[in-house]
């Protein structure tokens, strides 16, 4: 489940990056970049949880 969520977050970032490339409005680009920062934090959280689960043989 965590690996799946990590992949979803990564794909979401790619989609936001594609949208940024197509949008000319700097405000919207900044907003999407800020959302990407949140997605990166989500990935880091999921990765931390995954490492903990693997370390403790919970998975």
Biopython code that builds the backbone (N, CA, C, O; Angstrom):
import numpy as np
from Bio.PDB.StructureBuilder import StructureBuilder

atoms = [
    (1, "UNK", "N", (0.816, -1.191, 0.000)),
    (1, "UNK", "CA", (0.000, 0.000, 0.000)),
    (1, "UNK", "C", (0.868, 1.266, 0.000)),
    (1, "UNK", "O", (0.606, 2.202, -0.756)),
    (2, "UNK", "N", (1.889, 1.289, 0.842)),
    (2, "UNK", "CA", (2.758, 2.475, 0.890)),
    (2, "UNK", "C", (3.522, 2.648, -0.419)),
    (2, "UNK", "O", (3.671, 3.767, -0.911)),
    (3, "UNK", "N", (4.001, 1.553, -0.975)),
    (3, "UNK", "CA", (4.723, 1.646, -2.261)),
    (3, "UNK", "C", (3.791, 2.179, -3.350)),
    (3, "UNK", "O", (4.192, 2.985, -4.190)),
    (4, "UNK", "N", (2.566, 1.725, -3.320)),
    (4, "UNK", "CA", (1.570, 2.203, -4.278)),
    (4, "UNK", "C", (1.327, 3.703, -4.096)),
    (4, "UNK", "O", (1.269, 4.447, -5.075)),
    (5, "UNK", "N", (1.187, 4.143, -2.851)),
    (5, "UNK", "CA", (0.971, 5.567, -2.585)),
    (5, "UNK", "C", (2.162, 6.412, -3.018)),
    (5, "UNK", "O", (1.988, 7.525, -3.516)),
    (6, "UNK", "N", (3.361, 5.894, -2.833)),
    (6, "UNK", "CA", (4.564, 6.610, -3.286)),
    (6, "UNK", "C", (4.519, 6.790, -4.796)),
    (6, "UNK", "O", (4.793, 7.875, -5.307)),
    (7, "UNK", "N", (4.172, 5.722, -5.506)),
    (7, "UNK", "CA", (4.079, 5.824, -6.974)),
    (7, "UNK", "C", (2.999, 6.826, -7.397)),
    (7, "UNK", "O", (3.195, 7.594, -8.339)),
    (8, "UNK", "N", (1.868, 6.812, -6.702)),
    (8, "UNK", "CA", (0.806, 7.767, -7.023)),
    (8, "UNK", "C", (1.286, 9.205, -6.836)),
    (8, "UNK", "O", (1.033, 10.064, -7.681)),
    (9, "UNK", "N", (1.970, 9.460, -5.743)),
    (9, "UNK", "CA", (2.489, 10.809, -5.477)),
    (9, "UNK", "C", (3.496, 11.215, -6.563)),
    (9, "UNK", "O", (3.483, 12.352, -7.034)),
    (10, "UNK", "N", (4.360, 10.284, -6.951)),
    (10, "UNK", "CA", (5.347, 10.576, -7.996)),
    (10, "UNK", "C", (4.656, 10.893, -9.315)),
    (10, "UNK", "O", (5.047, 11.825, -10.018)),
    (11, "UNK", "N", (3.636, 10.125, -9.649)),
    (11, "UNK", "CA", (2.887, 10.383, -10.886)),
    (11, "UNK", "C", (2.152, 11.719, -10.817)),
    (11, "UNK", "O", (2.051, 12.433, -11.815)),
    (12, "UNK", "N", (1.651, 12.044, -9.658)),
    (12, "UNK", "CA", (0.973, 13.328, -9.481)),
    (12, "UNK", "C", (1.933, 14.481, -9.719)),
    (12, "UNK", "O", (1.579, 15.470, -10.362)),
    (13, "UNK", "N", (3.146, 14.352, -9.202)),
    (13, "UNK", "CA", (4.161, 15.389, -9.426)),
    (13, "UNK", "C", (4.435, 15.543, -10.915)),
    (13, "UNK", "O", (4.511, 16.662, -11.422)),
    (14, "UNK", "N", (4.583, 14.426, -11.615)),
    (14, "UNK", "CA", (4.825, 14.498, -13.064)),
    (14, "UNK", "C", (3.676, 15.211, -13.780)),
    (14, "UNK", "O", (3.903, 16.007, -14.692)),
    (15, "UNK", "N", (2.462, 14.923, -13.367)),
    (15, "UNK", "CA", (1.306, 15.586, -13.988)),
    (15, "UNK", "C", (1.310, 17.088, -13.719)),
    (15, "UNK", "O", (1.052, 17.885, -14.621)),
    (16, "UNK", "N", (1.600, 17.469, -12.488)),
    (16, "UNK", "CA", (1.686, 18.901, -12.179)),
    (16, "UNK", "C", (2.795, 19.566, -12.997)),
    (16, "UNK", "O", (2.618, 20.683, -13.485)),
    (17, "UNK", "N", (3.917, 18.899, -13.146)),
    (17, "UNK", "CA", (5.019, 19.467, -13.931)),
    (17, "UNK", "C", (4.615, 19.648, -15.393)),
    (17, "UNK", "O", (4.978, 20.641, -16.024)),
    (18, "UNK", "N", (3.866, 18.693, -15.924)),
    (18, "UNK", "CA", (3.366, 18.827, -17.305)),
    (18, "UNK", "C", (2.424, 20.019, -17.427)),
    (18, "UNK", "O", (2.477, 20.769, -18.402)),
    (19, "UNK", "N", (1.575, 20.183, -16.439)),
    (19, "UNK", "CA", (0.653, 21.320, -16.463)),
    (19, "UNK", "C", (1.408, 22.648, -16.379)),
    (19, "UNK", "O", (1.076, 23.608, -17.073)),
    (20, "UNK", "N", (2.414, 22.687, -15.530)),
    (20, "UNK", "CA", (3.226, 23.908, -15.412)),
    (20, "UNK", "C", (3.824, 24.279, -16.757)),
    (20, "UNK", "O", (3.856, 25.453, -17.126)),
    (21, "UNK", "N", (4.295, 23.283, -17.484)),
    (21, "UNK", "CA", (4.920, 23.530, -18.791)),
    (21, "UNK", "C", (3.903, 24.070, -19.802)),
    (21, "UNK", "O", (4.282, 24.765, -20.745)),
    (22, "UNK", "N", (2.630, 23.761, -19.617)),
    (22, "UNK", "CA", (1.604, 24.193, -20.574)),
    (22, "UNK", "C", (0.931, 25.507, -20.186)),
    (22, "UNK", "O", (0.234, 26.109, -21.002)),
    (23, "UNK", "N", (1.131, 25.951, -18.963)),
    (23, "UNK", "CA", (0.441, 27.134, -18.454)),
    (23, "UNK", "C", (1.374, 28.340, -18.487)),
    (23, "UNK", "O", (2.524, 28.256, -18.055)),
    (24, "UNK", "N", (0.882, 29.445, -18.992)),
    (24, "UNK", "CA", (1.694, 30.656, -19.092)),
    (24, "UNK", "C", (1.550, 31.585, -17.886)),
    (24, "UNK", "O", (2.326, 32.529, -17.739)),
    (25, "UNK", "N", (0.593, 31.336, -17.046)),
    (25, "UNK", "CA", (0.321, 32.210, -15.913)),
    (25, "UNK", "C", (1.304, 31.924, -14.772)),
    (25, "UNK", "O", (1.271, 30.840, -14.190)),
    (26, "UNK", "N", (2.179, 32.888, -14.447)),
    (26, "UNK", "CA", (3.182, 32.661, -13.393)),
    (26, "UNK", "C", (2.561, 32.394, -12.021)),
    (26, "UNK", "O", (3.132, 31.657, -11.218)),
    (27, "UNK", "N", (1.399, 32.987, -11.748)),
    (27, "UNK", "CA", (0.738, 32.736, -10.469)),
    (27, "UNK", "C", (0.334, 31.265, -10.344)),
    (27, "UNK", "O", (0.563, 30.632, -9.314)),
    (28, "UNK", "N", (-0.265, 30.741, -11.399)),
    (28, "UNK", "CA", (-0.699, 29.345, -11.394)),
    (28, "UNK", "C", (0.524, 28.428, -11.339)),
    (28, "UNK", "O", (0.500, 27.404, -10.657)),
    (29, "UNK", "N", (1.585, 28.788, -12.048)),
    (29, "UNK", "CA", (2.810, 27.989, -11.998)),
    (29, "UNK", "C", (3.363, 27.936, -10.580)),
    (29, "UNK", "O", (3.752, 26.869, -10.106)),
    (30, "UNK", "N", (3.400, 29.078, -9.901)),
    (30, "UNK", "CA", (3.885, 29.110, -8.512)),
    (30, "UNK", "C", (3.007, 28.259, -7.611)),
    (30, "UNK", "O", (3.504, 27.534, -6.749)),
    (31, "UNK", "N", (1.708, 28.351, -7.813)),
    (31, "UNK", "CA", (0.776, 27.565, -7.018)),
    (31, "UNK", "C", (1.013, 26.065, -7.214)),
    (31, "UNK", "O", (1.063, 25.305, -6.248)),
    (32, "UNK", "N", (1.157, 25.656, -8.457)),
    (32, "UNK", "CA", (1.403, 24.236, -8.730)),
    (32, "UNK", "C", (2.752, 23.789, -8.171)),
    (32, "UNK", "O", (2.879, 22.673, -7.667)),
    (33, "UNK", "N", (3.744, 24.648, -8.260)),
    (33, "UNK", "CA", (5.043, 24.305, -7.667)),
    (33, "UNK", "C", (4.933, 24.148, -6.156)),
    (33, "UNK", "O", (5.594, 23.292, -5.568)),
    (34, "UNK", "N", (4.115, 24.959, -5.536)),
    (34, "UNK", "CA", (3.910, 24.845, -4.088)),
    (34, "UNK", "C", (3.210, 23.535, -3.753)),
    (34, "UNK", "O", (3.533, 22.890, -2.756)),
    (35, "UNK", "N", (2.259, 23.147, -4.582)),
    (35, "UNK", "CA", (1.568, 21.868, -4.378)),
    (35, "UNK", "C", (2.550, 20.719, -4.549)),
    (35, "UNK", "O", (2.490, 19.734, -3.814)),
    (36, "UNK", "N", (3.451, 20.842, -5.514)),
    (36, "UNK", "CA", (4.478, 19.815, -5.714)),
    (36, "UNK", "C", (5.327, 19.656, -4.458)),
    (36, "UNK", "O", (5.685, 18.538, -4.089)),
    (37, "UNK", "N", (5.648, 20.761, -3.802)),
    (37, "UNK", "CA", (6.418, 20.674, -2.556)),
    (37, "UNK", "C", (5.689, 19.821, -1.523)),
    (37, "UNK", "O", (6.313, 19.037, -0.808)),
    (38, "UNK", "N", (4.371, 19.974, -1.447)),
    (38, "UNK", "CA", (3.589, 19.144, -0.527)),
    (38, "UNK", "C", (3.638, 17.672, -0.932)),
    (38, "UNK", "O", (3.743, 16.790, -0.080)),
    (39, "UNK", "N", (3.561, 17.417, -2.222)),
    (39, "UNK", "CA", (3.611, 16.035, -2.702)),
    (39, "UNK", "C", (4.956, 15.394, -2.350)),
    (39, "UNK", "O", (5.012, 14.217, -1.994)),
    (40, "UNK", "N", (6.022, 16.161, -2.448)),
    (40, "UNK", "CA", (7.354, 15.650, -2.089)),
    (40, "UNK", "C", (7.383, 15.280, -0.601)),
    (40, "UNK", "O", (7.954, 14.258, -0.221)),
    (41, "UNK", "N", (6.775, 16.106, 0.220)),
    (41, "UNK", "CA", (6.704, 15.803, 1.657)),
    (41, "UNK", "C", (5.890, 14.533, 1.891)),
    (41, "UNK", "O", (6.243, 13.720, 2.745)),
    (42, "UNK", "N", (4.819, 14.359, 1.149)),
    (42, "UNK", "CA", (4.021, 13.134, 1.275)),
    (42, "UNK", "C", (4.881, 11.915, 0.950)),
    (42, "UNK", "O", (4.843, 10.910, 1.661)),
    (43, "UNK", "N", (5.649, 12.012, -0.121)),
    (43, "UNK", "CA", (6.527, 10.904, -0.506)),
    (43, "UNK", "C", (7.517, 10.610, 0.617)),
    (43, "UNK", "O", (7.732, 9.449, 0.967)),
    (44, "UNK", "N", (8.110, 11.637, 1.173)),
    (44, "UNK", "CA", (9.069, 11.439, 2.259)),
    (44, "UNK", "C", (8.412, 10.761, 3.456)),
    (44, "UNK", "O", (9.013, 9.882, 4.073)),
    (45, "UNK", "N", (7.202, 11.152, 3.788)),
    (45, "UNK", "CA", (6.476, 10.526, 4.903)),
    (45, "UNK", "C", (6.206, 9.055, 4.619)),
    (45, "UNK", "O", (6.433, 8.198, 5.474)),
    (46, "UNK", "N", (5.725, 8.770, 3.424)),
    (46, "UNK", "CA", (5.452, 7.379, 3.058)),
    (46, "UNK", "C", (6.733, 6.548, 3.063)),
    (46, "UNK", "O", (6.725, 5.401, 3.511)),
    (47, "UNK", "N", (7.827, 7.115, 2.571)),
    (47, "UNK", "CA", (9.089, 6.389, 2.559)),
    (47, "UNK", "C", (9.588, 6.102, 3.975)),
    (47, "UNK", "O", (10.111, 5.023, 4.251)),
    (48, "UNK", "N", (9.424, 7.062, 4.854)),
    (48, "UNK", "CA", (9.817, 6.862, 6.253)),
    (48, "UNK", "C", (8.986, 5.745, 6.880)),
    (48, "UNK", "O", (9.531, 4.865, 7.548)),
    (49, "UNK", "N", (7.689, 5.776, 6.671)),
    (49, "UNK", "CA", (6.822, 4.724, 7.196)),
    (49, "UNK", "C", (7.203, 3.361, 6.624)),
    (49, "UNK", "O", (7.254, 2.369, 7.350)),
    (50, "UNK", "N", (7.466, 3.320, 5.340)),
    (50, "UNK", "CA", (7.830, 2.067, 4.690)),
    (50, "UNK", "C", (9.119, 1.504, 5.282)),
    (50, "UNK", "O", (9.206, 0.308, 5.557)),
    (51, "UNK", "N", (10.113, 2.358, 5.478)),
    (51, "UNK", "CA", (11.378, 1.898, 6.088)),
    (51, "UNK", "C", (11.140, 1.346, 7.488)),
    (51, "UNK", "O", (11.709, 0.320, 7.860)),
    (52, "UNK", "N", (10.309, 2.020, 8.255)),
    (52, "UNK", "CA", (10.007, 1.561, 9.617)),
    (52, "UNK", "C", (9.299, 0.209, 9.588)),
    (52, "UNK", "O", (9.632, -0.686, 10.365)),
    (53, "UNK", "N", (8.339, 0.062, 8.705)),
    (53, "UNK", "CA", (7.620, -1.199, 8.594)),
    (53, "UNK", "C", (8.559, -2.316, 8.175)),
    (53, "UNK", "O", (8.508, -3.418, 8.721)),
    (54, "UNK", "N", (9.421, -2.028, 7.199)),
    (54, "UNK", "CA", (10.371, -3.051, 6.734)),
    (54, "UNK", "C", (11.387, -3.401, 7.820)),
    (54, "UNK", "O", (11.743, -4.567, 7.991)),
    (55, "UNK", "N", (11.846, -2.399, 8.545)),
    (55, "UNK", "CA", (12.816, -2.622, 9.603)),
    (55, "UNK", "C", (12.225, -3.517, 10.706)),
    (55, "UNK", "O", (12.923, -4.349, 11.287)),
    (56, "UNK", "N", (10.958, -3.331, 10.974)),
    (56, "UNK", "CA", (10.292, -4.089, 12.035)),
    (56, "UNK", "C", (9.541, -5.298, 11.515)),
    (56, "UNK", "O", (8.761, -5.913, 12.243)),
    (57, "UNK", "N", (9.774, -5.641, 10.251)),
    (57, "UNK", "CA", (9.127, -6.806, 9.617)),
    (57, "UNK", "C", (7.604, -6.787, 9.746)),
    (57, "UNK", "O", (6.973, -7.819, 9.976)),
    (58, "UNK", "N", (7.036, -5.608, 9.595)),
    (58, "UNK", "CA", (5.590, -5.472, 9.684)),
    (58, "UNK", "C", (4.949, -5.765, 8.323)),
    (58, "UNK", "O", (3.803, -6.211, 8.261)),
    (59, "UNK", "N", (5.676, -5.517, 7.249)),
    (59, "UNK", "CA", (5.138, -5.742, 5.907)),
    (59, "UNK", "C", (5.109, -7.206, 5.575)),
    (59, "UNK", "O", (4.685, -7.583, 4.482)),
]
sb = StructureBuilder()
sb.init_structure("model")
sb.init_model(0)
sb.init_chain("A")
sb.init_seg("    ")
for serial, (resi, resn, name, xyz) in enumerate(atoms, 1):
    if name == "N":
        sb.init_residue(resn, " ", resi, " ")
    sb.init_atom(name, np.array(xyz, "f"), 0.0, 1.0, " ", f" {name:<3s}", serial, name[0])
structure = sb.get_structure()
